[in-house]
Amino acid sequence: MSQNVEISRANWTDPIQRKHFIDLCLQEANKGFRSGGGLKSSAWPRIAEELEKLLGKRYTSKQLKNGWDYMKRQYLIWSKMMTMTGHGYNSVTKTFDWPAEKWEEYLQKYPEAKQFRFKPLANVEELETLFGGVLATGSKNWSSGGVIASGAEESSTHSTSMPSETSISLEEDEDLPRNTNDEAEGSKKKQKKGKKEQTQEEMNRIVNVLENFEGPSVKECMKILKKLLTYEDPLYYVAINAFCKKKEYREVWMEMENDEERMGWIQSLRK
């Protein structure tokens, strides 16, 4: 990077600056430089260097981290609006067709949502990739310039962060390998266990591993979930799968204020 370029003021609402920044973040994420809910510290200088080449402006790592946090917050606000029952989302204008009374009521609780009253969330598809996670099996790598080669997410350097937050599926737990060398007596005891007990044991095992991850814990989210659904309901596992995949999902879940919102959110995950 040139030593003669002054630090520029970041403007994350500028469409060109914003687009370049998001694309570079996606590239770093897909190369495996994620760390917990953000990017590894080594990614920011590379992004800054590329932005200087593209825009002729220099930004500090702190400015870039602030940009990441700003867009992440935007996505969480917009995502919460999408979970509203009968959310009234207009796929053409990409805005919410709410009557004035509903807007006023919502903005009293969530004043930051005002930014989406008359205009959409810019770059929503890309932000979904960065912050929303992927529920389907496999990875989702996206770039406006084409497909980016897949790269496994590297684990965080912090002990409380989730290593990958992508590939845990409770729906596949029944196919996990069992110890086939148990003595006959032990095998008989296992066979006597009901399906509910086995499922609960497997679930507790996974939750115990995940409970210390960054953000709201899986256990905290499950306390609320168990009041809404039982393990017999397929939506129960859809919700847990989401909790295990992304810290952002757990944050959205805990911010919701009523059961109606939460049920609408779970149902939206299957669409």
DRENVO-997975 format. One line per field, with one value per residue (C-alpha): residue in one letter; x negated, y negated, z negated. Coordinates in steps of 0.001 Angstrom, whole numbers, always signed. Each point is the difference from the previous one (the first is absolute). Layout:
// DRENVO-997975
resn <- c(a|...)
x <- c(X|...)
y <- c(Y|...)
z <- c(Z|...)
This chain:
// DRENVO-997975
resn <- c(m|s|q|n|v|e|i|s|r|a|n|w|t|d|p|i|q|r|k|h|f|i|d|l|c|l|q|e|a|n|k|g|f|r|s|g|g|g|l|k|s|s|a|w|p|r|i|a|e|e|l|e|k|l|l|g|k|r|y|t|s|k|q|l|k|n|g|w|d|y|m|k|r|q|y|l|i|w|s|k|m|m|t|m|t|g|h|g|y|n|s|v|t|k|t|f|d|w|p|a|e|k|w|e|e|y|l|q|k|y|p|e|a|k|q|f|r|f|k|p|l|a|n|v|e|e|l|e|t|l|f|g|g|v|l|a|t|g|s|k|n|w|s|s|g|g|v|i|a|s|g|a|e|e|s|s|t|h|s|t|s|m|p|s|e|t|s|i|s|l|e|e|d|e|d|l|p|r|n|t|n|d|e|a|e|g|s|k|k|k|q|k|k|g|k|k|e|q|t|q|e|e|m|n|r|i|v|n|v|l|e|n|f|e|g|p|s|v|k|e|c|m|k|i|l|k|k|l|l|t|y|e|d|p|l|y|y|v|a|i|n|a|f|c|k|k|k|e|y|r|e|v|w|m|e|m|e|n|d|e|e|r|m|g|w|i|q|s|l|r|k)
x <- c(+0|-1226|-1437|+1274|+3712|+1835|+2543|+3369|+3366|+2046|+3524|+1742|+3164|-1876|+1049|-3381|-2079|+2458|+77|-3781|-319|+2633|-1513|-3430|+1453|+1685|-3276|-1801|+2821|+31|-3769|+413|-802|+3115|-407|+3076|+2453|-2508|-3195|-3497|-2187|-2289|+2865|+490|-3380|+564|+3451|-1391|-2693|+2508|+2351|-2871|-672|+3683|+986|-3260|+922|-1676|+1929|-1190|+812|+2157|+2058|+519|+1032|+2469|+1362|+467|+1829|+2172|+1169|+452|+2279|+1948|+474|+1206|+2568|+1254|+5|+2164|+2516|+120|+1044|+3171|+3161|+1451|-3102|+1308|-3326|+229|-2415|+137|-866|-1773|+1732|+2757|+3569|+1186|+2804|-1035|+1426|-2077|-3146|+571|+582|-3080|-2272|+910|-1575|-2713|-890|-3020|+2390|+917|-2765|+2013|+3353|-427|-3057|-1309|-3043|-2776|-1895|+2373|-1030|-3670|+690|+2072|-3070|-2267|+2287|+2984|-1697|+1032|+2594|-321|-2704|-3226|-1512|+1299|-2746|+1019|-1658|+1336|-2917|+810|-376|-2728|-1708|+1247|-2108|+615|+464|-2926|+604|-91|-3028|+2366|+1026|+3628|+518|+1586|-2585|+2008|+3687|+1006|+260|+1877|+3280|+2070|+2227|-2839|-765|+1699|-2619|-2968|-2327|+560|-2468|+656|-2404|+2064|+636|+3344|+1355|-810|+1629|+3190|+150|-328|+2817|+2275|-382|+2900|-487|+768|-2751|-2590|+917|-203|-3428|-1401|+1477|-1444|-3428|-36|+1410|-2660|-2693|+1619|+1046|-3131|+107|-14|+3287|+3165|-566|+1887|+1333|+1478|+1757|+1229|+1622|+2376|+359|+1080|+2952|+1184|-736|-742|-2628|+2699|+547|-2397|-168|-1682|-3082|+127|-311|-2803|-1881|+147|-1189|-3025|-932|-170|-391|+2126|+2949|-268|-149|+3117|+1836|-788|+999|+3491|+2623|+2769|+748|+1836|-3153|-2090|+2370|+86|-3802|-288|+2528|-1900|-3117|+1716|+924)
y <- c(+0|-3510|-1963|-3324|+690|-1550|+1957|-441|-381|+3160|-279|+3384|-1364|-900|+2780|+398|-80|+2323|+2504|+244|+451|+2755|+1851|-33|+1215|+2857|+924|+104|+1984|+2553|+396|+1134|-3166|-125|-248|+399|-2697|-1934|+317|+826|-3014|+872|-555|-3711|-1244|+1990|-1498|-3477|+504|+1151|-2894|-2428|+1518|-139|-3366|-1842|-348|+1356|+1408|+1293|+3473|-1622|-1800|+3264|+1846|-2796|+385|+3731|-639|-2696|+2269|+2928|-2141|-1055|+3635|+992|-2812|+930|+3712|-624|-1858|+2977|+2272|-1956|+2031|-1245|-2142|-1702|+156|-1208|+2069|-2546|-3143|+2015|-2113|+641|-922|-762|-2434|-3169|+1189|+3165|-1951|-2417|+2827|+1911|-3042|-767|+3331|+106|-3549|+1191|+1657|-3474|+273|+2707|-1770|-1450|+1778|+3588|+1473|-521|+3125|+2240|+3221|-546|-921|+3166|+1944|-1836|-103|+2262|+3381|+2936|+2490|+2373|+2650|-1200|-3438|-3077|-2017|-3129|-2876|-2655|+825|+3692|+3099|+30|+3268|+1679|-341|+1379|-2603|-95|+242|-3115|-836|-639|+2987|-1127|-213|+2599|+1816|+30|-523|+1774|+3753|+1231|+1731|+1552|+1606|+2388|+982|+3398|+972|-799|+3012|+2132|+2265|+3480|+1749|-484|+3073|+1724|-1277|-3580|+360|+1316|-2981|-2364|+1747|-517|-3749|-1757|-2124|-3127|+728|+696|-3171|-2050|+1408|-795|-3468|-685|+1172|-2444|-2861|+507|-422|-3136|-1700|-2178|-1442|-3700|-1844|+1457|+3670|+2860|+961|-3460|+212|+3532|-986|-2181|+2508|+2807|-2134|-221|+3399|+3613|+2240|+1789|-3158|-283|-3761|+714|+1297|-2739|-2560|+1835|+421|-3781|-650|+2222|-1550|-3733|-2320|-2533|+2397|+335|-3787|-508|+2731|-1520|-3502|+1105|-1067|+2570|+3569|-1090|-1635|+3045|+2463|-2178|-26|+3788|+534|-2422|+2190|+2782|-2188)
z <- c(+0|+773|-2907|+1437|-129|-2950|-1998|+1692|-1627|+372|+1382|-102|+1603|+3179|+2416|+1735|-3176|-1741|+2884|+287|-3751|-163|+2965|-1628|-3304|+1850|+1634|-3350|-1609|+2792|-177|-3600|-1911|-2152|-3743|-2152|+1066|+2101|+1996|-1191|-787|+2917|+2469|-649|+1329|+3215|+410|-665|+2643|+2620|-765|+469|+3427|+960|-1487|-578|-3670|-3094|-2952|-3340|-1292|-2674|+2643|+1862|-3165|-741|+3529|-579|-3298|+1590|+2822|-2358|-2150|+3092|+960|-3476|-34|+3463|-841|-3065|+2170|+2355|-2873|-692|+647|+3278|+390|+3151|+1789|+3603|+2088|+2830|-1965|-2736|-2615|-2549|+967|-3516|-811|-1779|-3325|+63|+853|-2857|-2448|+1174|+0|-3593|-962|+2663|+1102|+2009|+2471|+1274|+2585|+1820|+76|+3467|+1368|+16|-1662|+2533|+1105|-1929|+1774|-739|-3630|-349|+1070|-2448|-3014|+532|+205|+2192|-1194|+2900|-12|+1575|+400|+1751|+1628|+1861|+1763|+2350|+2261|+135|-2102|-2606|-769|-3158|-3110|-3452|-2700|-2375|-3710|-2138|-2071|-2916|-2067|-179|+3761|+2237|+2148|+3197|-769|+3186|+66|-3072|+853|-2749|+2616|+771|-3597|+303|+2575|-2219|-376|-3085|-1789|+1438|-2411|-3147|-2072|+466|-3286|+863|+3403|-1570|-2323|+2965|+1836|-2996|+188|+1636|+3061|-1991|-2539|+2708|+1877|-3172|-896|+3432|-126|-3457|+1177|+2904|-2044|-2692|+2660|+1368|-3214|-311|+3528|+660|-437|-1537|-786|+1625|-3427|-514|+3358|-669|-3296|+1976|+2845|-2352|-1099|+3604|+1570|-923|+1562|+2040|+2075|+2988|-572|-3339|+1808|+2625|-2803|-1828|+3263|+465|-3569|+590|+3320|-632|-2949|+1919|-36|-3767|-370|+2119|-1934|-3400|+1146|+1014|-2496|+388|+1047|+3136|+1345|-834|+1663|+3100|+69|-341|+2783|+2245|-295|+1948|+2954)
